[in-house]
Amino acid sequence: MERFVVGAERDQTTLFPPYLEDRIAEDNPLRVVDAFAASRGTQTEKWLRDRGA
């Protein structure tokens, strides 16, 4: 029994660039949403940790 498939292509193409942030303009409103979500994320993590969840 072979361990690997011989001759199978192992390269993958990606739909997005490695960092999607590289494709979003600095003045895009999405940056505001991202900043808000990031600020809420740390508060949510602290709240969950304090609750013992």
mmCIF entry with sequence, helices, sheets and N, C-alpha, C, O atoms, coordinates in Angstrom:
data_MODEL
# 
_entry.id   MODEL 
# 
_entity.id                         1 
_entity.type                       polymer 
_entity.pdbx_number_of_molecules   1 
# 
_entity_poly.entity_id                      1 
_entity_poly.type                           'polypeptide(L)' 
_entity_poly.nstd_linkage                   no 
_entity_poly.nstd_monomer                   no 
_entity_poly.pdbx_seq_one_letter_code       MERFVVGAERDQTTLFPPYLEDRIAEDNPLRVVDAFAASRGTQTEKWLRDRGA 
_entity_poly.pdbx_seq_one_letter_code_can   MERFVVGAERDQTTLFPPYLEDRIAEDNPLRVVDAFAASRGTQTEKWLRDRGA 
_entity_poly.pdbx_strand_id                 A 
# 
loop_
_entity_poly_seq.entity_id 
_entity_poly_seq.num 
_entity_poly_seq.mon_id 
_entity_poly_seq.hetero 
1 1  MET n 
1 2  GLU n 
1 3  ARG n 
1 4  PHE n 
1 5  VAL n 
1 6  VAL n 
1 7  GLY n 
1 8  ALA n 
1 9  GLU n 
1 10 ARG n 
1 11 ASP n 
1 12 GLN n 
1 13 THR n 
1 14 THR n 
1 15 LEU n 
1 16 PHE n 
1 17 PRO n 
1 18 PRO n 
1 19 TYR n 
1 20 LEU n 
1 21 GLU n 
1 22 ASP n 
1 23 ARG n 
1 24 ILE n 
1 25 ALA n 
1 26 GLU n 
1 27 ASP n 
1 28 ASN n 
1 29 PRO n 
1 30 LEU n 
1 31 ARG n 
1 32 VAL n 
1 33 VAL n 
1 34 ASP n 
1 35 ALA n 
1 36 PHE n 
1 37 ALA n 
1 38 ALA n 
1 39 SER n 
1 40 ARG n 
1 41 GLY n 
1 42 THR n 
1 43 GLN n 
1 44 THR n 
1 45 GLU n 
1 46 LYS n 
1 47 TRP n 
1 48 LEU n 
1 49 ARG n 
1 50 ASP n 
1 51 ARG n 
1 52 GLY n 
1 53 ALA n 
# 
_struct_asym.id          A 
_struct_asym.entity_id   1 
# 
loop_
_struct_conf.conf_type_id 
_struct_conf.id 
_struct_conf.pdbx_PDB_helix_id 
_struct_conf.beg_label_comp_id 
_struct_conf.beg_label_asym_id 
_struct_conf.beg_label_seq_id 
_struct_conf.pdbx_beg_PDB_ins_code 
_struct_conf.end_label_comp_id 
_struct_conf.end_label_asym_id 
_struct_conf.end_label_seq_id 
_struct_conf.pdbx_end_PDB_ins_code 
_struct_conf.beg_auth_comp_id 
_struct_conf.beg_auth_asym_id 
_struct_conf.beg_auth_seq_id 
_struct_conf.end_auth_comp_id 
_struct_conf.end_auth_asym_id 
_struct_conf.end_auth_seq_id 
_struct_conf.pdbx_PDB_helix_class 
_struct_conf.details 
_struct_conf.pdbx_PDB_helix_length 
HELX_P HELX_P1 AA1 LEU A 20 ? ARG A 23 ? LEU A 20 ARG A 23 5 ? 4  
HELX_P HELX_P2 AA2 LEU A 30 ? ARG A 51 ? LEU A 30 ARG A 51 1 ? 22 
# 
_struct_conf_type.id          HELX_P 
_struct_conf_type.criteria    ? 
_struct_conf_type.reference   ? 
# 
loop_
_atom_site.group_PDB 
_atom_site.id 
_atom_site.type_symbol 
_atom_site.label_atom_id 
_atom_site.label_alt_id 
_atom_site.label_comp_id 
_atom_site.label_asym_id 
_atom_site.label_entity_id 
_atom_site.label_seq_id 
_atom_site.pdbx_PDB_ins_code 
_atom_site.Cartn_x 
_atom_site.Cartn_y 
_atom_site.Cartn_z 
_atom_site.occupancy 
_atom_site.B_iso_or_equiv 
_atom_site.pdbx_formal_charge 
_atom_site.auth_seq_id 
_atom_site.auth_comp_id 
_atom_site.auth_asym_id 
_atom_site.auth_atom_id 
_atom_site.pdbx_PDB_model_num 
ATOM 1   N N  . MET A 1 1  ? 0.845   -1.178 0.000   1.00 0.00 ? 1  MET A N  1 
ATOM 2   C CA . MET A 1 1  ? 0.000   0.000  0.000   1.00 0.00 ? 1  MET A CA 1 
ATOM 3   C C  . MET A 1 1  ? 0.893   1.244  0.000   1.00 0.00 ? 1  MET A C  1 
ATOM 4   O O  . MET A 1 1  ? 1.819   1.356  0.803   1.00 0.00 ? 1  MET A O  1 
ATOM 5   N N  . GLU A 1 2  ? 0.602   2.169  -0.907  1.00 0.00 ? 2  GLU A N  1 
ATOM 6   C CA . GLU A 1 2  ? 1.377   3.403  -0.989  1.00 0.00 ? 2  GLU A CA 1 
ATOM 7   C C  . GLU A 1 2  ? 0.876   4.424  0.010   1.00 0.00 ? 2  GLU A C  1 
ATOM 8   O O  . GLU A 1 2  ? -0.320  4.519  0.288   1.00 0.00 ? 2  GLU A O  1 
ATOM 9   N N  . ARG A 1 3  ? 1.807   5.179  0.539   1.00 0.00 ? 3  ARG A N  1 
ATOM 10  C CA . ARG A 1 3  ? 1.439   6.211  1.515   1.00 0.00 ? 3  ARG A CA 1 
ATOM 11  C C  . ARG A 1 3  ? 0.857   7.445  0.870   1.00 0.00 ? 3  ARG A C  1 
ATOM 12  O O  . ARG A 1 3  ? -0.050  8.068  1.421   1.00 0.00 ? 3  ARG A O  1 
ATOM 13  N N  . PHE A 1 4  ? 1.367   7.807  -0.288  1.00 0.00 ? 4  PHE A N  1 
ATOM 14  C CA . PHE A 1 4  ? 0.938   9.019  -0.959  1.00 0.00 ? 4  PHE A CA 1 
ATOM 15  C C  . PHE A 1 4  ? 0.456   8.671  -2.358  1.00 0.00 ? 4  PHE A C  1 
ATOM 16  O O  . PHE A 1 4  ? 0.877   7.676  -2.948  1.00 0.00 ? 4  PHE A O  1 
ATOM 17  N N  . VAL A 1 5  ? -0.423  9.495  -2.870  1.00 0.00 ? 5  VAL A N  1 
ATOM 18  C CA . VAL A 1 5  ? -0.884  9.321  -4.240  1.00 0.00 ? 5  VAL A CA 1 
ATOM 19  C C  . VAL A 1 5  ? 0.207   9.846  -5.159  1.00 0.00 ? 5  VAL A C  1 
ATOM 20  O O  . VAL A 1 5  ? 0.579   11.017 -5.089  1.00 0.00 ? 5  VAL A O  1 
ATOM 21  N N  . VAL A 1 6  ? 0.703   8.998  -5.994  1.00 0.00 ? 6  VAL A N  1 
ATOM 22  C CA . VAL A 1 6  ? 1.794   9.375  -6.886  1.00 0.00 ? 6  VAL A CA 1 
ATOM 23  C C  . VAL A 1 6  ? 1.220   10.127 -8.076  1.00 0.00 ? 6  VAL A C  1 
ATOM 24  O O  . VAL A 1 6  ? 0.249   9.692  -8.696  1.00 0.00 ? 6  VAL A O  1 
ATOM 25  N N  . GLY A 1 7  ? 1.839   11.270 -8.387  1.00 0.00 ? 7  GLY A N  1 
ATOM 26  C CA . GLY A 1 7  ? 1.426   12.024 -9.558  1.00 0.00 ? 7  GLY A CA 1 
ATOM 27  C C  . GLY A 1 7  ? 0.328   13.037 -9.304  1.00 0.00 ? 7  GLY A C  1 
ATOM 28  O O  . GLY A 1 7  ? -0.027  13.783 -10.216 1.00 0.00 ? 7  GLY A O  1 
ATOM 29  N N  . ALA A 1 8  ? -0.225  13.094 -8.101  1.00 0.00 ? 8  ALA A N  1 
ATOM 30  C CA . ALA A 1 8  ? -1.266  14.076 -7.819  1.00 0.00 ? 8  ALA A CA 1 
ATOM 31  C C  . ALA A 1 8  ? -0.649  15.450 -7.626  1.00 0.00 ? 8  ALA A C  1 
ATOM 32  O O  . ALA A 1 8  ? 0.363   15.598 -6.940  1.00 0.00 ? 8  ALA A O  1 
ATOM 33  N N  . GLU A 1 9  ? -1.259  16.444 -8.231  1.00 0.00 ? 9  GLU A N  1 
ATOM 34  C CA . GLU A 1 9  ? -0.746  17.806 -8.096  1.00 0.00 ? 9  GLU A CA 1 
ATOM 35  C C  . GLU A 1 9  ? -1.035  18.316 -6.685  1.00 0.00 ? 9  GLU A C  1 
ATOM 36  O O  . GLU A 1 9  ? -2.148  18.161 -6.182  1.00 0.00 ? 9  GLU A O  1 
ATOM 37  N N  . ARG A 1 10 ? -0.054  18.912 -6.063  1.00 0.00 ? 10 ARG A N  1 
ATOM 38  C CA . ARG A 1 10 ? -0.196  19.359 -4.684  1.00 0.00 ? 10 ARG A CA 1 
ATOM 39  C C  . ARG A 1 10 ? -0.301  20.883 -4.558  1.00 0.00 ? 10 ARG A C  1 
ATOM 40  O O  . ARG A 1 10 ? -0.346  21.408 -3.445  1.00 0.00 ? 10 ARG A O  1 
ATOM 41  N N  . ASP A 1 11 ? -0.339  21.582 -5.670  1.00 0.00 ? 11 ASP A N  1 
ATOM 42  C CA . ASP A 1 11 ? -0.479  23.033 -5.636  1.00 0.00 ? 11 ASP A CA 1 
ATOM 43  C C  . ASP A 1 11 ? -1.957  23.394 -5.550  1.00 0.00 ? 11 ASP A C  1 
ATOM 44  O O  . ASP A 1 11 ? -2.814  22.711 -6.110  1.00 0.00 ? 11 ASP A O  1 
ATOM 45  N N  . GLN A 1 12 ? -2.232  24.474 -4.843  1.00 0.00 ? 12 GLN A N  1 
ATOM 46  C CA . GLN A 1 12 ? -3.597  24.964 -4.747  1.00 0.00 ? 12 GLN A CA 1 
ATOM 47  C C  . GLN A 1 12 ? -3.626  26.413 -5.175  1.00 0.00 ? 12 GLN A C  1 
ATOM 48  O O  . GLN A 1 12 ? -2.705  27.174 -4.880  1.00 0.00 ? 12 GLN A O  1 
ATOM 49  N N  . THR A 1 13 ? -4.666  26.790 -5.858  1.00 0.00 ? 13 THR A N  1 
ATOM 50  C CA . THR A 1 13 ? -4.875  28.199 -6.149  1.00 0.00 ? 13 THR A CA 1 
ATOM 51  C C  . THR A 1 13 ? -5.808  28.743 -5.081  1.00 0.00 ? 13 THR A C  1 
ATOM 52  O O  . THR A 1 13 ? -6.653  28.019 -4.554  1.00 0.00 ? 13 THR A O  1 
ATOM 53  N N  . THR A 1 14 ? -5.654  30.002 -4.770  1.00 0.00 ? 14 THR A N  1 
ATOM 54  C CA . THR A 1 14 ? -6.505  30.603 -3.750  1.00 0.00 ? 14 THR A CA 1 
ATOM 55  C C  . THR A 1 14 ? -7.401  31.651 -4.384  1.00 0.00 ? 14 THR A C  1 
ATOM 56  O O  . THR A 1 14 ? -7.034  32.286 -5.373  1.00 0.00 ? 14 THR A O  1 
ATOM 57  N N  . LEU A 1 15 ? -8.567  31.821 -3.810  1.00 0.00 ? 15 LEU A N  1 
ATOM 58  C CA . LEU A 1 15 ? -9.520  32.794 -4.299  1.00 0.00 ? 15 LEU A CA 1 
ATOM 59  C C  . LEU A 1 15 ? -9.124  34.202 -3.869  1.00 0.00 ? 15 LEU A C  1 
ATOM 60  O O  . LEU A 1 15 ? -9.308  35.163 -4.617  1.00 0.00 ? 15 LEU A O  1 
ATOM 61  N N  . PHE A 1 16 ? -8.579  34.318 -2.662  1.00 0.00 ? 16 PHE A N  1 
ATOM 62  C CA . PHE A 1 16 ? -8.204  35.617 -2.116  1.00 0.00 ? 16 PHE A CA 1 
ATOM 63  C C  . PHE A 1 16 ? -6.689  35.686 -1.925  1.00 0.00 ? 16 PHE A C  1 
ATOM 64  O O  . PHE A 1 16 ? -6.015  34.656 -1.890  1.00 0.00 ? 16 PHE A O  1 
ATOM 65  N N  . PRO A 1 17 ? -6.161  36.896 -1.804  1.00 0.00 ? 17 PRO A N  1 
ATOM 66  C CA . PRO A 1 17 ? -4.728  37.017 -1.506  1.00 0.00 ? 17 PRO A CA 1 
ATOM 67  C C  . PRO A 1 17 ? -4.448  36.505 -0.092  1.00 0.00 ? 17 PRO A C  1 
ATOM 68  O O  . PRO A 1 17 ? -5.385  36.331 0.687   1.00 0.00 ? 17 PRO A O  1 
ATOM 69  N N  . PRO A 1 18 ? -3.193  36.262 0.253   1.00 0.00 ? 18 PRO A N  1 
ATOM 70  C CA . PRO A 1 18 ? -2.888  35.746 1.592   1.00 0.00 ? 18 PRO A CA 1 
ATOM 71  C C  . PRO A 1 18 ? -3.463  36.608 2.712   1.00 0.00 ? 18 PRO A C  1 
ATOM 72  O O  . PRO A 1 18 ? -3.899  36.084 3.737   1.00 0.00 ? 18 PRO A O  1 
ATOM 73  N N  . TYR A 1 19 ? -3.465  37.919 2.522   1.00 0.00 ? 19 TYR A N  1 
ATOM 74  C CA . TYR A 1 19 ? -4.045  38.829 3.513   1.00 0.00 ? 19 TYR A CA 1 
ATOM 75  C C  . TYR A 1 19 ? -5.114  39.657 2.825   1.00 0.00 ? 19 TYR A C  1 
ATOM 76  O O  . TYR A 1 19 ? -4.805  40.499 1.981   1.00 0.00 ? 19 TYR A O  1 
ATOM 77  N N  . LEU A 1 20 ? -6.346  39.427 3.175   1.00 0.00 ? 20 LEU A N  1 
ATOM 78  C CA . LEU A 1 20 ? -7.448  40.155 2.561   1.00 0.00 ? 20 LEU A CA 1 
ATOM 79  C C  . LEU A 1 20 ? -7.339  41.648 2.841   1.00 0.00 ? 20 LEU A C  1 
ATOM 80  O O  . LEU A 1 20 ? -7.808  42.469 2.053   1.00 0.00 ? 20 LEU A O  1 
ATOM 81  N N  . GLU A 1 21 ? -6.722  41.996 3.957   1.00 0.00 ? 21 GLU A N  1 
ATOM 82  C CA . GLU A 1 21 ? -6.537  43.399 4.319   1.00 0.00 ? 21 GLU A CA 1 
ATOM 83  C C  . GLU A 1 21 ? -5.744  44.157 3.258   1.00 0.00 ? 21 GLU A C  1 
ATOM 84  O O  . GLU A 1 21 ? -5.916  45.365 3.099   1.00 0.00 ? 21 GLU A O  1 
ATOM 85  N N  . ASP A 1 22 ? -4.885  43.461 2.539   1.00 0.00 ? 22 ASP A N  1 
ATOM 86  C CA . ASP A 1 22 ? -4.098  44.099 1.490   1.00 0.00 ? 22 ASP A CA 1 
ATOM 87  C C  . ASP A 1 22 ? -4.982  44.592 0.342   1.00 0.00 ? 22 ASP A C  1 
ATOM 88  O O  . ASP A 1 22 ? -4.576  45.476 -0.413  1.00 0.00 ? 22 ASP A O  1 
ATOM 89  N N  . ARG A 1 23 ? -6.165  44.039 0.207   1.00 0.00 ? 23 ARG A N  1 
ATOM 90  C CA . ARG A 1 23 ? -7.057  44.407 -0.887  1.00 0.00 ? 23 ARG A CA 1 
ATOM 91  C C  . ARG A 1 23 ? -8.080  45.471 -0.502  1.00 0.00 ? 23 ARG A C  1 
ATOM 92  O O  . ARG A 1 23 ? -8.802  45.964 -1.368  1.00 0.00 ? 23 ARG A O  1 
ATOM 93  N N  . ILE A 1 24 ? -8.159  45.836 0.780   1.00 0.00 ? 24 ILE A N  1 
ATOM 94  C CA . ILE A 1 24 ? -9.151  46.796 1.248   1.00 0.00 ? 24 ILE A CA 1 
ATOM 95  C C  . ILE A 1 24 ? -8.483  48.163 1.383   1.00 0.00 ? 24 ILE A C  1 
ATOM 96  O O  . ILE A 1 24 ? -7.463  48.296 2.058   1.00 0.00 ? 24 ILE A O  1 
ATOM 97  N N  . ALA A 1 25 ? -9.057  49.169 0.744   1.00 0.00 ? 25 ALA A N  1 
ATOM 98  C CA . ALA A 1 25 ? -8.496  50.517 0.781   1.00 0.00 ? 25 ALA A CA 1 
ATOM 99  C C  . ALA A 1 25 ? -8.529  51.088 2.196   1.00 0.00 ? 25 ALA A C  1 
ATOM 100 O O  . ALA A 1 25 ? -9.377  50.721 3.009   1.00 0.00 ? 25 ALA A O  1 
ATOM 101 N N  . GLU A 1 26 ? -7.599  51.984 2.473   1.00 0.00 ? 26 GLU A N  1 
ATOM 102 C CA . GLU A 1 26 ? -7.504  52.588 3.806   1.00 0.00 ? 26 GLU A CA 1 
ATOM 103 C C  . GLU A 1 26 ? -8.757  53.384 4.167   1.00 0.00 ? 26 GLU A C  1 
ATOM 104 O O  . GLU A 1 26 ? -9.115  53.465 5.342   1.00 0.00 ? 26 GLU A O  1 
ATOM 105 N N  . ASP A 1 27 ? -9.430  53.974 3.174   1.00 0.00 ? 27 ASP A N  1 
ATOM 106 C CA . ASP A 1 27 ? -10.604 54.800 3.450   1.00 0.00 ? 27 ASP A CA 1 
ATOM 107 C C  . ASP A 1 27 ? -11.922 54.037 3.294   1.00 0.00 ? 27 ASP A C  1 
ATOM 108 O O  . ASP A 1 27 ? -12.987 54.653 3.263   1.00 0.00 ? 27 ASP A O  1 
ATOM 109 N N  . ASN A 1 28 ? -11.868 52.738 3.199   1.00 0.00 ? 28 ASN A N  1 
ATOM 110 C CA . ASN A 1 28 ? -13.058 51.908 3.066   1.00 0.00 ? 28 ASN A CA 1 
ATOM 111 C C  . ASN A 1 28 ? -13.816 51.859 4.393   1.00 0.00 ? 28 ASN A C  1 
ATOM 112 O O  . ASN A 1 28 ? -13.195 51.662 5.437   1.00 0.00 ? 28 ASN A O  1 
ATOM 113 N N  . PRO A 1 29 ? -15.153 52.034 4.380   1.00 0.00 ? 29 PRO A N  1 
ATOM 114 C CA . PRO A 1 29 ? -15.944 51.976 5.617   1.00 0.00 ? 29 PRO A CA 1 
ATOM 115 C C  . PRO A 1 29 ? -15.821 50.639 6.356   1.00 0.00 ? 29 PRO A C  1 
ATOM 116 O O  . PRO A 1 29 ? -16.092 50.565 7.554   1.00 0.00 ? 29 PRO A O  1 
ATOM 117 N N  . LEU A 1 30 ? -15.425 49.615 5.662   1.00 0.00 ? 30 LEU A N  1 
ATOM 118 C CA . LEU A 1 30 ? -15.247 48.317 6.306   1.00 0.00 ? 30 LEU A CA 1 
ATOM 119 C C  . LEU A 1 30 ? -14.209 48.386 7.426   1.00 0.00 ? 30 LEU A C  1 
ATOM 120 O O  . LEU A 1 30 ? -14.289 47.625 8.391   1.00 0.00 ? 30 LEU A O  1 
ATOM 121 N N  . ARG A 1 31 ? -13.256 49.273 7.308   1.00 0.00 ? 31 ARG A N  1 
ATOM 122 C CA . ARG A 1 31 ? -12.233 49.432 8.349   1.00 0.00 ? 31 ARG A CA 1 
ATOM 123 C C  . ARG A 1 31 ? -12.863 49.855 9.678   1.00 0.00 ? 31 ARG A C  1 
ATOM 124 O O  . ARG A 1 31 ? -12.390 49.446 10.739  1.00 0.00 ? 31 ARG A O  1 
ATOM 125 N N  . VAL A 1 32 ? -13.919 50.662 9.636   1.00 0.00 ? 32 VAL A N  1 
ATOM 126 C CA . VAL A 1 32 ? -14.619 51.077 10.856  1.00 0.00 ? 32 VAL A CA 1 
ATOM 127 C C  . VAL A 1 32 ? -15.281 49.867 11.505  1.00 0.00 ? 32 VAL A C  1 
ATOM 128 O O  . VAL A 1 32 ? -15.202 49.685 12.720  1.00 0.00 ? 32 VAL A O  1 
ATOM 129 N N  . VAL A 1 33 ? -15.926 49.052 10.697  1.00 0.00 ? 33 VAL A N  1 
ATOM 130 C CA . VAL A 1 33 ? -16.576 47.844 11.212  1.00 0.00 ? 33 VAL A CA 1 
ATOM 131 C C  . VAL A 1 33 ? -15.534 46.910 11.817  1.00 0.00 ? 33 VAL A C  1 
ATOM 132 O O  . VAL A 1 33 ? -15.755 46.329 12.880  1.00 0.00 ? 33 VAL A O  1 
ATOM 133 N N  . ASP A 1 34 ? -14.415 46.770 11.147  1.00 0.00 ? 34 ASP A N  1 
ATOM 134 C CA . ASP A 1 34 ? -13.342 45.908 11.645  1.00 0.00 ? 34 ASP A CA 1 
ATOM 135 C C  . ASP A 1 34 ? -12.799 46.410 12.982  1.00 0.00 ? 34 ASP A C  1 
ATOM 136 O O  . ASP A 1 34 ? -12.574 45.622 13.901  1.00 0.00 ? 34 ASP A O  1 
ATOM 137 N N  . ALA A 1 35 ? -12.592 47.718 13.088  1.00 0.00 ? 35 ALA A N  1 
ATOM 138 C CA . ALA A 1 35 ? -12.084 48.292 14.337  1.00 0.00 ? 35 ALA A CA 1 
ATOM 139 C C  . ALA A 1 35 ? -13.095 48.100 15.466  1.00 0.00 ? 35 ALA A C  1 
ATOM 140 O O  . ALA A 1 35 ? -12.712 47.797 16.596  1.00 0.00 ? 35 ALA A O  1 
ATOM 141 N N  . PHE A 1 36 ? -14.380 48.275 15.168  1.00 0.00 ? 36 PHE A N  1 
ATOM 142 C CA . PHE A 1 36 ? -15.417 48.086 16.179  1.00 0.00 ? 36 PHE A CA 1 
ATOM 143 C C  . PHE A 1 36 ? -15.457 46.633 16.644  1.00 0.00 ? 36 PHE A C  1 
ATOM 144 O O  . PHE A 1 36 ? -15.504 46.361 17.844  1.00 0.00 ? 36 PHE A O  1 
ATOM 145 N N  . ALA A 1 37 ? -15.437 45.711 15.703  1.00 0.00 ? 37 ALA A N  1 
ATOM 146 C CA . ALA A 1 37 ? -15.477 44.297 16.059  1.00 0.00 ? 37 ALA A CA 1 
ATOM 147 C C  . ALA A 1 37 ? -14.248 43.900 16.866  1.00 0.00 ? 37 ALA A C  1 
ATOM 148 O O  . ALA A 1 37 ? -14.348 43.107 17.802  1.00 0.00 ? 37 ALA A O  1 
ATOM 149 N N  . ALA A 1 38 ? -13.099 44.443 16.512  1.00 0.00 ? 38 ALA A N  1 
ATOM 150 C CA . ALA A 1 38 ? -11.873 44.122 17.248  1.00 0.00 ? 38 ALA A CA 1 
ATOM 151 C C  . ALA A 1 38 ? -11.947 44.656 18.677  1.00 0.00 ? 38 ALA A C  1 
ATOM 152 O O  . ALA A 1 38 ? -11.507 43.984 19.610  1.00 0.00 ? 38 ALA A O  1 
ATOM 153 N N  . SER A 1 39 ? -12.496 45.849 18.856  1.00 0.00 ? 39 SER A N  1 
ATOM 154 C CA . SER A 1 39 ? -12.594 46.406 20.207  1.00 0.00 ? 39 SER A CA 1 
ATOM 155 C C  . SER A 1 39 ? -13.604 45.634 21.046  1.00 0.00 ? 39 SER A C  1 
ATOM 156 O O  . SER A 1 39 ? -13.403 45.448 22.246  1.00 0.00 ? 39 SER A O  1 
ATOM 157 N N  . ARG A 1 40 ? -14.678 45.189 20.429  1.00 0.00 ? 40 ARG A N  1 
ATOM 158 C CA . ARG A 1 40 ? -15.690 44.405 21.152  1.00 0.00 ? 40 ARG A CA 1 
ATOM 159 C C  . ARG A 1 40 ? -15.167 43.008 21.458  1.00 0.00 ? 40 ARG A C  1 
ATOM 160 O O  . ARG A 1 40 ? -15.549 42.401 22.458  1.00 0.00 ? 40 ARG A O  1 
ATOM 161 N N  . GLY A 1 41 ? -14.308 42.510 20.611  1.00 0.00 ? 41 GLY A N  1 
ATOM 162 C CA . GLY A 1 41 ? -13.771 41.168 20.805  1.00 0.00 ? 41 GLY A CA 1 
ATOM 163 C C  . GLY A 1 41 ? -12.993 41.045 22.098  1.00 0.00 ? 41 GLY A C  1 
ATOM 164 O O  . GLY A 1 41 ? -13.132 40.052 22.811  1.00 0.00 ? 41 GLY A O  1 
ATOM 165 N N  . THR A 1 42 ? -12.178 42.037 22.411  1.00 0.00 ? 42 THR A N  1 
ATOM 166 C CA . THR A 1 42 ? -11.400 41.964 23.651  1.00 0.00 ? 42 THR A CA 1 
ATOM 167 C C  . THR A 1 42 ? -12.302 42.106 24.862  1.00 0.00 ? 42 THR A C  1 
ATOM 168 O O  . THR A 1 42 ? -12.065 41.471 25.890  1.00 0.00 ? 42 THR A O  1 
ATOM 169 N N  . GLN A 1 43 ? -13.332 42.929 24.754  1.00 0.00 ? 43 GLN A N  1 
ATOM 170 C CA . GLN A 1 43 ? -14.279 43.075 25.864  1.00 0.00 ? 43 GLN A CA 1 
ATOM 171 C C  . GLN A 1 43 ? -15.069 41.782 26.065  1.00 0.00 ? 43 GLN A C  1 
ATOM 172 O O  . GLN A 1 43 ? -15.315 41.366 27.197  1.00 0.00 ? 43 GLN A O  1 
ATOM 173 N N  . THR A 1 44 ? -15.457 41.159 24.973  1.00 0.00 ? 44 THR A N  1 
ATOM 174 C CA . THR A 1 44 ? -16.217 39.906 25.061  1.00 0.00 ? 44 THR A CA 1 
ATOM 175 C C  . THR A 1 44 ? -15.364 38.802 25.670  1.00 0.00 ? 44 THR A C  1 
ATOM 176 O O  . THR A 1 44 ? -15.842 38.030 26.501  1.00 0.00 ? 44 THR A O  1 
ATOM 177 N N  . GLU A 1 45 ? -14.103 38.728 25.259  1.00 0.00 ? 45 GLU A N  1 
ATOM 178 C CA . GLU A 1 45 ? -13.214 37.713 25.826  1.00 0.00 ? 45 GLU A CA 1 
ATOM 179 C C  . GLU A 1 45 ? -13.064 37.903 27.327  1.00 0.00 ? 45 GLU A C  1 
ATOM 180 O O  . GLU A 1 45 ? -13.089 36.931 28.083  1.00 0.00 ? 45 GLU A O  1 
ATOM 181 N N  . LYS A 1 46 ? -12.909 39.146 27.764  1.00 0.00 ? 46 LYS A N  1 
ATOM 182 C CA . LYS A 1 46 ? -12.772 39.428 29.197  1.00 0.00 ? 46 LYS A CA 1 
ATOM 183 C C  . LYS A 1 46 ? -14.052 39.055 29.934  1.00 0.00 ? 46 LYS A C  1 
ATOM 184 O O  . LYS A 1 46 ? -14.005 38.478 31.020  1.00 0.00 ? 46 LYS A O  1 
ATOM 185 N N  . TRP A 1 47 ? -15.207 39.390 29.331  1.00 0.00 ? 47 TRP A N  1 
ATOM 186 C CA . TRP A 1 47 ? -16.493 39.082 29.962  1.00 0.00 ? 47 TRP A CA 1 
ATOM 187 C C  . TRP A 1 47 ? -16.666 37.557 30.107  1.00 0.00 ? 47 TRP A C  1 
ATOM 188 O O  . TRP A 1 47 ? -17.112 37.075 31.148  1.00 0.00 ? 47 TRP A O  1 
ATOM 189 N N  . LEU A 1 48 ? -16.314 36.819 29.069  1.00 0.00 ? 48 LEU A N  1 
ATOM 190 C CA . LEU A 1 48 ? -16.425 35.365 29.146  1.00 0.00 ? 48 LEU A CA 1 
ATOM 191 C C  . LEU A 1 48 ? -15.478 34.773 30.158  1.00 0.00 ? 48 LEU A C  1 
ATOM 192 O O  . LEU A 1 48 ? -15.837 33.835 30.869  1.00 0.00 ? 48 LEU A O  1 
ATOM 193 N N  . ARG A 1 49 ? -14.259 35.311 30.236  1.00 0.00 ? 49 ARG A N  1 
ATOM 194 C CA . ARG A 1 49 ? -13.278 34.829 31.199  1.00 0.00 ? 49 ARG A CA 1 
ATOM 195 C C  . ARG A 1 49 ? -13.759 35.108 32.630  1.00 0.00 ? 49 ARG A C  1 
ATOM 196 O O  . ARG A 1 49 ? -13.619 34.257 33.508  1.00 0.00 ? 49 ARG A O  1 
ATOM 197 N N  . ASP A 1 50 ? -14.322 36.294 32.863  1.00 0.00 ? 50 ASP A N  1 
ATOM 198 C CA . ASP A 1 50 ? -14.818 36.657 34.194  1.00 0.00 ? 50 ASP A CA 1 
ATOM 199 C C  . ASP A 1 50 ? -15.992 35.782 34.623  1.00 0.00 ? 50 ASP A C  1 
ATOM 200 O O  . ASP A 1 50 ? -16.168 35.509 35.810  1.00 0.00 ? 50 ASP A O  1 
ATOM 201 N N  . ARG A 1 51 ? -16.788 35.348 33.658  1.00 0.00 ? 51 ARG A N  1 
ATOM 202 C CA . ARG A 1 51 ? -17.939 34.489 33.947  1.00 0.00 ? 51 ARG A CA 1 
ATOM 203 C C  . ARG A 1 51 ? -17.514 33.045 34.166  1.00 0.00 ? 51 ARG A C  1 
ATOM 204 O O  . ARG A 1 51 ? -18.277 32.244 34.706  1.00 0.00 ? 51 ARG A O  1 
ATOM 205 N N  . GLY A 1 52 ? -16.324 32.718 33.756  1.00 0.00 ? 52 GLY A N  1 
ATOM 206 C CA . GLY A 1 52 ? -15.849 31.350 33.881  1.00 0.00 ? 52 GLY A CA 1 
ATOM 207 C C  . GLY A 1 52 ? -16.329 30.452 32.774  1.00 0.00 ? 52 GLY A C  1 
ATOM 208 O O  . GLY A 1 52 ? -16.344 29.230 32.918  1.00 0.00 ? 52 GLY A O  1 
ATOM 209 N N  . ALA A 1 53 ? -16.728 31.057 31.655  1.00 0.00 ? 53 ALA A N  1 
ATOM 210 C CA . ALA A 1 53 ? -17.240 30.277 30.527  1.00 0.00 ? 53 ALA A CA 1 
ATOM 211 C C  . ALA A 1 53 ? -16.112 29.716 29.699  1.00 0.00 ? 53 ALA A C  1 
ATOM 212 O O  . ALA A 1 53 ? -16.356 29.031 28.706  1.00 0.00 ? 53 ALA A O  1 
# 
